[in-house]
């Protein structure tokens, strides 16, 4: 399976997972000059910006470890831009990472409110 296919599969699994938790999907693959956010969703009164990281093994570390300080900075700038263009200045937000581990089955690890 190609890397792009693994990523898309992970995003689709993450989307189904958060819908099952009662989140409402607002947008997928939101892009701007600052970066991209895989999933933007609403969890009750909170906007959630979700980075999905999918791996078939942990040879190079856990998926969330790929969300380094540079990636976090891009996510935050992109989230702020999303809020600006949608005039959502007073909304509560959080940034989550969803790790997807693929093998014969799949395993999801949802990390809420990552440190920025």
C-alpha positions in Angstrom: 0.0 0.0 0.0 1.3 3.4 -0.9 2.0 6.1 1.7 -0.7 8.4 0.4 -3.2 5.5 0.4 -2.3 4.7 4.0 -2.8 8.3 5.0 -6.2 8.5 3.3 -7.3 5.2 4.9 -6.2 6.6 8.3 -8.2 9.8 7.8 -11.3 7.8 6.8 -11.0 5.6 9.9 -10.4 8.6 12.1 -13.5 10.4 10.6 -15.7 7.4 11.3 -14.3 7.1 14.8 -15.0 10.7 15.8 -18.5 10.6 14.2 -19.2 7.6 16.4 -18.2 9.8 19.4 -20.9 12.3 18.4 -18.6 14.9 16.8 -19.9 16.8 13.7 -17.5 17.0 10.8 -17.2 20.6 9.5 -14.4 20.1 7.0 -11.7 17.7 5.9 -8.3 18.6 4.5 -8.6 22.3 5.0 -5.6 24.0 3.3 -4.2 27.5 3.3 -0.8 29.1 2.9 0.1 28.1 6.5 -0.6 24.4 6.2 -3.3 21.8 6.3 -5.6 20.4 8.9 -6.9 16.8 8.3 -10.2 17.1 10.1 -12.1 20.1 11.6 -15.0 19.0 13.8 -17.3 20.2 16.5 -17.4 18.4 19.8 -20.3 20.0 21.8 -19.4 23.7 22.0 -15.7 23.2 21.1 -14.0 23.3 17.7 -11.5 20.5 17.3 -8.6 20.7 14.8 -7.4 17.1 14.3 -4.1 15.9 12.9 -4.3 12.2 11.8 -1.1 10.2 11.8 -1.2 6.6 10.4 1.5 4.0 10.6 1.9 0.4 9.7 4.7 -0.1 12.2 6.6 1.9 14.9 10.0 1.4 13.5 10.4 5.2 13.4 8.5 5.9 16.6 4.8 6.4 17.5 2.7 8.4 15.0 2.2 11.4 17.3 5.9 11.9 17.6 5.8 13.1 14.0 3.8 16.1 15.2 6.8 18.1 16.2 7.1 21.8 17.2 7.2 22.9 13.5 4.1 20.9 12.6 2.3 22.2 15.8 3.1 25.7 14.7 1.6 25.1 11.3 -1.5 23.6 12.7 -2.0 26.5 15.1 -1.5 29.1 12.4 -3.9 27.2 10.1 -6.5 26.9 12.9 -6.3 30.6 13.6 -6.7 31.4 9.9 -9.8 29.1 9.7 -11.3 30.9 12.7 -10.6 34.3 11.1 -12.2 33.5 7.7 -15.2 31.9 9.3 -15.6 34.8 11.9 -15.4 32.4 14.8 -13.2 34.6 17.1 -14.9 33.6 20.4 -15.1 29.8 20.0 -13.3 27.4 22.3 -10.8 25.3 20.4 -8.5 22.4 21.0 -6.0 20.5 18.9 -6.1 16.7 18.9 -3.9 14.0 17.4 -5.4 10.7 16.3 -2.9 7.9 15.8 -4.0 5.0 13.6 -2.0 1.8 13.8 -2.6 -0.5 10.8 -1.9 -4.2 10.7 -4.3 -7.0 10.2 -6.7 -4.9 12.2 -6.4 -1.3 13.3 -6.0 0.5 16.5 -6.9 4.1 17.3 -5.3 6.3 19.9 -7.0 9.7 20.4 -4.8 12.2 22.1 -7.0 15.2 23.1 -5.7 18.7 23.7 -2.0 18.4 22.7 0.6 20.7 24.1 1.4 23.6 21.7 
